[in-house]
Amino acid sequence: MYPKRTLLSNSRFLSAIQTDKFKTETLSVSIVMPTDKKVSPTSLLALSILKRGSERYKTLGELNLRLDELYATAISMKGQRLGNANILGFSADMLCEEYTDGKTDILGGVLDVLTQMLYHPLTDGNGNFLSSYIESEKNNQCDSIKAQINNPRAYASKRCREIMFEGDPYGISLLGTVETVSRITEAELSAAYRSLLSDYRYDFFYIGPRTIEEVARRIEEAFPCESHREQICEVVQSVPKKRADKVRRVTEEMPLAQGKLVIGFTTETNIKSEDFFAMKVLNEIYGASPVSKLFMNVRERLSLCYYCSSYYDNFKGALFVSCGVSPENREKAEREILKQLSEIVKGNVSDEEFEAAKRSLYNNYRSLSDSPSHLEGYYFCRNEFGVDCSIDQCMERIRAVKLSDVIRVAANVCPDTVYFLNGSGEEGEDADE
C-alpha cells in the first residue's frame, strides 16, 4: 500500500491510499506550520476552540449527536512537532459505507462537520470567539501543562529536550507555559485563527476504498477556495544538531523515591541521511528493544536502575537515553550507559544481538500496514520531509544494514546534555514503575 499524491486548489495537497483492507475510512486535514524561535501556543488554543462548536452545531453535544448519526464517526484534534514544524489539524475515522444501510453519505457528512469547525466557528454578535469557550479551553490547556509534571519520566525527557535544544523550535512545547497561555487575548486568538486559514499549507490524507480522484473532488466541493493564498509546497526542514564542545549538565529536584536520568546525544543523522537505517539498527541494539545492551546490562546484569531505554527521533536526529535510578547509583548508571555505547563502537556486538535488532525493526515496519493511523503517520511524515521510501523499501534497507555500518554511525553519537531529576525520597515511587 503506497499513497498517491495530488495538488488540490491553491496550497492544498491530498495523499490517498486506496485499500479495502479496513472496515473504516480515515480522513485527516493537517495544517503545516513552519516554526521560528517565537513559537506560540495560541494556534493550538484556537484549534481547540474550533472543536467546541460551530454555526450549525452550536455545542459539543450537538456536534457529537451529528457524529453519532454518521455511524459513530470519531473526530480528534491533532497537534505534534515534526522536525522544525508544527502540525495541527483534525482526523476523522468513519465506517465504510458498504457496512451501512447505504442511505447515509458518511464522507459528505464528515466533510461538512470539518468545514463547519474550520470555517464557521461559533462566535458572538461581533464575530469574536465566545468568551466562555476561550476561558474554558485556556483552563484545559493550562491543566495539560500542569499535568506534565505528574509523569516524572516524561517530564524529565521533556526537560532534557528543552535544555538540549534551547533556542531551537524543537525544544519548545506546543502547549506553551501556564503564563503564556493565561495571557492570550481574544485579539491574538482571532489573528491566529485567520492565519490558520490563509498562511499555511493544508495536507489531506485519506485511507479507504475510494479513488484519489473521488476524494479530491469531494474535498474541493466541500472546502472553500482560498484564491488569495499563494502556493506553498516546500518540504519541512530539520537539520540535525551539531556536536557540542562540552557536555551540559543540569540537575533539578523533585520529591520522588527515584531519580530520572536522561542523556541527550547528537548523531549527525536523520531521516534524510544515507546512514538513517544504520542509525535505526544502532538504536535497537543500544536500548530500544527488550534484549538491548542497556536493558540487559544496566538494568538486568548490574541492577543499577528500574528501567533503561533509548529513543531516536527520526526527524531531528537526536538520541535520548532514559533511566530510572536511585540517586546513589546515578554516576554508576551514567558510566555504564556510556560504556555500552562504546562497546558498540568497538564492534562488541554478537551475531545474535545484531540479527535480533534487525528482525525487531523489520517486524515493526511490517506491522505498520495493519493500522490506518500507523500507515498515515508513516507516509505523512515522509511526505513532509520529501522522502520517497515505501514500507517494503524500508524493510529491504534494514535487511541490507551491515554491522560495519552500525559501528560507523555509533562513532558519531556524542553526549550533549545530561539531565538528572533528583528524587528526594519524600513520596512513593512513580505509578508507572
N, C-alpha and C positions, 0 to 999 in steps of 0.2 A: 504493500500500500504506500503510494507516493503521491504527494499533493500536486495538483495543477495550480498555477497561479496566474491571475489576470488583473489588469488595471481596470478599475471602475472609473466613474466620473471623478475628475479632479485628483485629489491625493488620497484616493481610497483603493485598497487592494483587496482581493479575495483569493484565499488559498482554499482548495477543496479536495477532500479525499472521498472518492465515490466508492462505497462499500456497502454490502448488505450483511456484513458480519454481525452488526449490533442491532438490537431492537429499539435503539434510541437514535435520535439525530442530535448533533451538537452544533450550536452556532454561537460564536463569540465575536464581540467587537472590542478591539484594543486600540487605545489612543497612545501612540508612541511619542513620548516627550523627552527629547534630549535634555540633559541636566547641565547646570553650571554650579558654581560654588555657593549660590544663594538659593538652594532648593527649599521650597516652601511646602508645608503640609496643607496649604489652602486648597489646592486642586483635589486632593483626596477627600477633604471635608466637603467640597462642593459636590463631588460624585456621590458621597454617602447621603446627602440631602436629596439628590435626584431620585434615589430609590425609595424615598418615603411617600411619594405621591405625585400625581400629575393632574392636568386639567380634566382628563376623562376619568382617572382612577384617583380620587382625591385623598384617600387614606391607604395605609398599608393593608388594612382589611379588605378594601375594595380591590386592590391590586392582587392580593393573594386569592381572592374569590375568582378573579378572572383567570389566574394561572391554574386554579383547580378545574375550571371549565375547559381548559386546554389540556385535559388529561394529566393533571398534576405536574405540569411543567415547572421546573425549578430554574430561577434566575439568580445568579450570585454575582457579587461585585468582585472584581479582580484588581489587585494592586501589588506590584512587585518591582524590584530593582533588577534590571538586566544590564550588566556592564555599567556603562555610564548613561543609562536611560531609565526613565520611569515608565512603567506600563500600567495604565489604568483602563478600566472598562467593565463590561458585563459579559457573562457567559450563561447560555441557556441550554438546558438538557430537556429534550421533549421526546415523547413516544412517537415511533414511526407510524405513519397514518395507516399502513397496511394492517396494524394490530388494533385499529379502532373501527367504529361503525362507518367510516368513510364520509361522514357528513360534516366533519369539523375541519376547517383549514387551520391546522395547528401552526404551520410555519408562518402563515399570514397573521395569525393572532399573536405569535411571538414577536414578529417584526413590528406589529402595531404597538405592543407594550414597550419594546425597546425605543421606538421613536418617540412615544409619549414621555418616557423617562428622560431621554436626552434633549428633546427639542421643545417639550411642552410641560415644563415643571410647574408645580402648583405655586402660585405667587399671590401676594396681596393686591389690593387695588392699584398700587403704584408700580407693579412689575417687580417687586422685590421678593426674595425668598421669605417664607413665613418665619417670623422671629422665634416661634416656639420650636420649629424644626431645627433652626440654627443652633439654638441653645442645647437642645436635646442631643444633636449629633456632636457638638463640641464636647459635651459631657462624656458621650460614648468614646470619643477619640482620646480624651484625657484619661478615661478609665483604662483604655487599652494600653496607653503609655505606662501608667502606674502599675498595671498588671505584669509588665515585663519583668519587674524585679522579683515577682513571686516564683519565677522559674530561674533559680540561680545559674543553672547550667547554660541556658540560652542567654541569660543576661551577661554572663562572663564572655561568651563568644561575641555578643554584640559589642561589648566594651573593647575587646581586643581589636575588632574590626574598625571601630571608631578611632581608636588611638593609632593604629597602623596606617589608616588612610585619612588622617587628619588633613583637611584642606582639599580632599578629593570627594566628589559626589558619592562615590561608592560607600564612603564611611558615614553618610548622613541617613538617618532613619526616615522612611516615608511618613511615619506618623508625626514626626517633629517632637517638640517638647511640650510639657504642660503649659509653660509660659507663652510660647509662640502661638499655640492653639487658642489659649484663652484670650489673646489679644486680637484675634482675627475679627475684622469688621464686616458688616454686610456689603459695603462697597468693595472690599477686597474679594469677597466671595463672588460677587457679580462679575468683577473683572476676570477672575479665574474661570468662571463658567463660560463667559464669552470667548476666552482664549481656548478652552477645551473644544469649542465648536469650530473655530476657524484657523487656529495656528499650528495644528499638528496633523500628522498622518494617521489615518484610520486603517487598521488591518482587520479584515473579517476572516474568520476561519470556520469552515463547515466540514463536518464528518457525517456521512449518511448515504442513502441510496440515490439521491438526486444528482443530476449532472451539474457541472460548474456553470454551464450556460443558464440553466433554470434558476439556480440560486443567485447568480449575478443579476438576472432580470428582476427577480423578486426584491432583492435589496435595492436596486436602482429605482424601482417603483415606489418602495416604502420610504426610503430616506431622502430628505430634502437635498436638493443640489446646491452646494455652496460654490457658485460660479466665480466668486471673487477670490477664492483660495488658489494660490499658485500650486503647481505640482511639487510635492515633497516626497522624494523617494530615496533619500540617502540611507545607507545602512547604519546600524548602531556601531559606534566606536567604543573600544575598550582596550586600552594599552596596558599590558602587564607592568606592575610596579618594579622599578629598578632596585637592584641590590643596595641596601643601606650600608653606610660606612661603619655604623655602630649599632649594636642591638639595643633597642629601647626597652626599659623595664619599668613596669608600673604595678604597684600593689595597692589594693583597696580593701576595706574592712566590711564584713557583714556578719551578723550573728548566726552562724551556721555550724553544724557539727563537723563539716569537712570543707576544705578549701577547693577552689576551682582554678586549675591551671590551664591557660590557653596560650599556645605558642603560634604566632603567625609567621609563615615563611614566604619569601618570594621564590618564584620558579622560572621566570622569564619565558613562560609557555602558557598559551591559552588556546581556545578552540580553533583559532585561525593559524596556529603554528604547526609546522611539519611534525614536531615531536609530541603533538597532543595525545595521541593514543599510547605512546610510551609513558607519558605522564599519568594517564589513567591507570595503566597497569602498575606503575610505581605506587600510586596511592593505594591501590588494592593490596599490594604486598605489604606496604608500610602500616596502614591502620584502618582500612575501610571494610575489612572482612572479619568474620569470627575466627579465622586462623591467621590473622595478620601478625607481623612481628611485634607490634605494640601490645596487642591483646595477649599473645602467647608468652611474651617475656615480661613486660612491665606489669601487666595485670595478673597473669597466671603464675609464671615461674617465680617472680620476685615478690609478688603480692604488695606492690608499692601503692596501688590505687584501687578505687572502686570501679572505675571504668577508664578506658583509654582508647581513643579512636581518632582517625583523621578524616578531614573533609576537604575536597578540592573544588574550588569554584571554577567551572569550565570557562567562564567568560572573562573574569578578571584575572585568572591565572594565579590566585593565591591559595596556599595550602595552610590549613589550620589543624592543629592537634589539640584535642580537648581531653582533660584528665581531671577526675575527682580524687583528691588526695588529702590526707591529713597534713597539717602544716609542718609537722616534724619530718615528713617524708618528701617535702617539696623539692629540695635540692637533688636528692637521690633520683626522684622520678624524672626531673628535667634532664639530668645527666644520662639516664638510661634511654629517654626518648631520643636524644641527640645521638646516642651511641647506636641505636637501631637504624637510624638513617645512615650513619657512617658504615654500618655493616653492608647495607645495600650498595653504597658507593664502592666498597671493596670487592663487591661481587659475591658476598657470602649469602647467596640465595639458592636454596636447594631446588632441584627439578620439581619436586612436589609443590613447593611454595609457588614457583613461577607458573606452573600449569594450573594450579588451583585458582590463582588470581585471574588468569585469562578465562578459565571456564566460568567463574563467577561473573565477570564483566559480560561475557558472551551471553549468558543466560539472562542477565539484566536487560541487555539490549533486545533480546528476543521477546521478552515479556512485554515490551512497550506496545506491541501490536494488540495486546489483549484488552486495552483500555482506551477509550476515546480521549480522555483527559491526558493520558501519557503520550498518546500519538500527537495530539495538538501541541503539548508542551515541547516535545522533541523538535517537531518541524517548525513551529512558530519561532523558537529561539534561533534556529539555524537560518531561517529566512531573514530575521532581523540582522544577523551578522554577515549575510551574504555567503553562507557556507552551504554548498550543494553536496550533500552526503546522505544517502538513504540509510535506513537502519541496517539493511543487508550489507551495504558497503562498510558501515562501521564495524560490523561483526567480522568482516574479512580483514579490515585493518587491525583489529585486535589480534586475530589469528597470526598476522604477519609480524607482530612485535617480537623482537629478539631480546634476550637478556642484556646484550651489549647496549641496546637502545635504552633500556631502563637504567643501566649504570651511568650512561652518558647524561641523561636528564637529571638523575639524582645528584650528580656533582654540581649542578646549578641551583639546587634547592638550599637556600640560606635563611637562617632565623633572622627575623626583622624585629618582631615585638614579642615580649614575654609579659603576659598579664596574669596576675595572681589575685583572686578574690579570697582573702584570708578569712577562714572561719574561726570565730572566737569560741565556739562550743556552747553558746548560750541557748541555742534552740536545737531541736531534734534534726536528724538527717533529712535531706530533701525527700519529698514524697516519691520522686522518680527513681530513687536509688534503692 
